[in-house]
């Protein structure tokens, strides 16, 4: 799917605003840019604050790769925001089977034309109390295996200090640094030819999440938890906001 003149023009305007704001709010350090494939790919980042999409979109756009996100269909109905999403050819995610098929087709067209699709495997902001990547959903793995599309793991750290998870205000001083690390495409060749059942997709998703977690561990200089956080084991919904109690295990949903 070729970018239209309207799409390119909208990207230029949006990017100018976003880059100016992000550069004013924080320093940046980007690593591993050489790992971005020449052709289309799926970018799979970790998710720990609401401004994550701006961080990932910034780095891809600066590499002349127009970022395309899977966004909730309801966002396309929001005034102004919906117009921008449509103009930049973002991908609405709908619950109906027909809607899901349209989203998949659009994503495949973007990738076939060399575009970048950003999918957050966690599906929402991490519930892990240490902000490590939690258990992932299988959407990225399914799209990758169905279309033979490379999955590029991306980890970033630091933006959460500017806007903490679910915070209502920014913390601009002292000035923080957003560090982003792009990894090599995840090797999913072991799943080629296998039926795309739950076992296969779960295993492929785990491999993607391992790659993202490994990058984040390198950035943070810390060891990740031995077991990945699973919201279902802590009575947490997999989407929406939640409230963290003093004991993380007592976290309650506020959806």
N, C-alpha and C positions, 0 to 999 in steps of 0.2 A: 504494500500500500504506500504510494508515494505521498510525501507531505505536500499538502496544497499550499498555494500562495498565502491563503488566509491563515493556515496553521503555522507556517514559518513566520509570518508577520506577528502573530500573537505570541509565539515563543520568544521572539526578539524583545517584545515589550515586557513580557512577564519575567524573562531572564534578567533584563536590565534592572528591574525593581528588586528581584530576589537576591541577585548577586550584590547589589549595593547594600541592602539591609544586612545580609549575612556577613559581608566583609566588615561592616561597621560593628557588628555584635561580637565577633570572635575571630581569632587567628585560625588558620587552617594548615594542616599538614597532610598531604595526599601521598600514598605509597602504592606501588604495584599497578600503576596505570598501564604498563606494558602488557598486563595480563588480559586486557579487554580484547575480545575477538574482533577480527576485521568485519565479520558478518553479523547477522542478527543473533541475539542472545537473551537469556533471562537473567536479570540481576536479582540475587537473593540476599537482602541485607537483614541485619538484626534490627530490633525495633524497641527503643527505650524512651522516646519522647515524641511529642506531637510534631516537632519540626524536622523529624528524620527525613520525610519525603523531600523537603527543601534541600537538605544536605546532599542526599543521593542524586537528586535532580541536578543540582549545581555541578557536581563532579562530572556527570555524564554529559551535560550540555557543554561544558568547557572542553570536552573531548570530541565535540561536534557530533554527539549522539543524542538526538531528541528523546527525552525520557517519556515513556508511556506507562501510566500506572493503572492497575485494576482498582477502580473506585466504586464505593457503594452507589447503587443506582439512585438512591434518594438525594445524593449530593448534586446530581445533575438538574434537580428541580429548585435548588437554592439560587435566588437572584444573584446575578453577577458571576458567582462562582460557577454555576451551571453553564453559563455562556462561555466562560474561559475553558472549562473542561471539554466542552464540545468542540470549541475552536481549535484546541490543541490535540484533538483526537485521542483523549483518554478513554479508557475502556470501562463501561458500566458493568457492574456485576449484579445480575438479577437472580432471584431464587427459582424462577420458573425454568423448566427444561428448555423451552424455546429460547428464553433469554440467555441462559447459560451457553447454549450452542452458538448464539450470535456473538457472545463475548469471546468464546474460544476461536471462532472463525476470524474475528477481527484481530485477535492477538497473533494468530498464525500468519495473517497477511502482513502485519507490522514486522514480524521477525523475518519473514521471507524477503522483505525489502531491505533487510539490514538494520532494522530498528532494534531498540532496547525495550524490553518489558520488565518493569520492576514489580516483583511479587514478594510480599513479606510472608515468609512461610509460617510465622507465628500467628498471623491473622489479626493481631492486635498488639498493643503495647505489652511487653513482657510482664508477667505477674511475679517473676522470680524476685525475691527480696534483695538480691545482690545485682539485679539488672542483667543477669546472664540470659542468653537465649533459652527459651523454654521449648516444650514439645511443639513440633511443627505440624501444620496441616499438609495434605498431600497434593494440593493444587499445582504447585510448581513442578513437582516430580512428574505428575501426570502429563502436563503440557510438554515437558521436556522429553519424556519417553515417547509420547504419541507423535511428536513432530521431529524427533532427533535434534532437539535444540540444546545448545550448550547452556549450562547453568553456571554463572559466575558468582561465587560467594563474596560478599562485601561486609566488612565490619567497621563500625565507627564508634567513637567514644569521645565524650567531652561536651557535646551539644546538650546533654541532660543537665549539665551544670549551669547552662544559660537558661534553659527552661526545663525544670524538673518535671518528671512524669505527673500529669494532671495538675500542674501548678497554674496559677492565675496571673502570674507576673514574671517578667524576665529578670535575670540577675546578670547585669552587664559588667559589674566591677567586683573584684579585680577581673581583668580581661582573661578569658579562657581560650583554649585551643581545641578545635575540633579535629581529631585525627581520624583519617579514613584509610583503610587498607583493602585493596582489591586482590583477591586470590586467583589462582589459576582455575580454569573451568573444572568442575567436579567430574571425576571419571565415573560415569554411570554405565560403562560398557558391559558390566556383568549382568545388567538387567535387560539387555537387548534380546528381543525375541521371547521374553517371558510374558505370560498373561498379565495384564494390568489389574491384578486383583489386590485385595487389601494388603496381603503379605508383601508383595512386590513394591507397591507404592509406599508402604510404611518403611521398608528397608531403604529405599532410595531417598526418602525424606530424611531418614536418620543420617544418611551419608552427607546430605546437603547441610543439615544442621551441625554435624561434626565439623565440617569445613568452616562454617561461619563462626562457630564457637572457638575453633583453633585460632582463627585470625584475631578474634577479640582477646583471647588469652595472651597472644603475642603483644597486642597493643597495651593491654593493662599490666603485663608482666606478672600475672597471677595465674593460679591453677583454677579452672572452672570446677563447679560442684561435680562430684562423682556421678550423681544422678540428675538428669535434666528435669526441670520443674514441670509438673503435669497439673494444670489447673483442676482437672476432674478429681484428682486425689486430695485436693484442698477445698472442695466444695465451692469452686469458683467457675463462673461462666467463662466460655472461651472467647466471648466478645463483650464489648462495652466497658464502662468504667467500673472500678471497684475501690473499696476503702481498705487501707492497710492498718491493721491494729498493731498494738505494741508487739504482740507475738505474731510473726508472719503467718504461722499456721492457722491463725484465727481470722485471716482476711475474709471479709464478707463482700458479697456482690452488692453493687449499688446501680444495677442496670435498670 
